[in-house]
């Protein structure tokens, strides 16, 4: 099942599932990086897929990237 995400659905998901805020106002597809504001006040960019599926819901300072294998 392919769920079609719109910017309003993404914004709702972000508000309900994280302390971050979505700053991007347009969504053009899963490969687009979106701009978020972390609870600490820092801005960060992530694709929505990483934000949603990999639980990367904070900036790199609050949630450092995992070390590569």
N, C-alpha and C positions, 0 to 999 in steps of 0.2 A: 504494500500500500504506500503510495507516494503522497505524503501530506504536503499540500501547497502552503508554504509559509508566506505571510504578508508582513509588512513592517509593523502593523498593529498587533498581529498575533505574536511576533517576536518580542515586541515591547511588553506585552502582557506576560509572556513566559519569563522574561528577565525580571520583571517586578515581582512575580510570584515565587521565583526559584533562586534568587540571589539578592545580595545587598547592593549590587551594582545598578547603574542606570544606563539605558541605551541613549546615545546621543545622535546616532545616525538617523536620518529621516526618510531614506529611500533604501529599498532592498532589491538587488538585481540578480540574486542567485547565490547558491551555496558557497561559491568560491570567493565571494566578496568579503573583504575584511570590514567589520563593523566597528564603530568607535563607541567605547563604553567609558563610564566614569565609575571608578572603584569607590567603595565606601570610605577609603582613606583620602579621597580627593584627586587621586592620580587618574589620568586618562590612559586607556590602553586599547589596542586593536586586536581582535580575534575574529576568525570566521565563526558564523553561528553554529556550524557543525562542531567545532572544537568547544565552543562555549557550552553547547547543549550536551553532547555525547561524552566529552572528555572531562567534564566538570571543571573547566578552566574559567572560573567565574570571578576571578579577582586579578588585579594587576600583578606584574612579575615581582614586585616588592612584597606584597602580601601573600602571594602564592607563587614561589619561585618555580620555574620550569623544571620538570623532572629530568634527571640526567639521562642522556641517551645511552642505549645499551651497547 
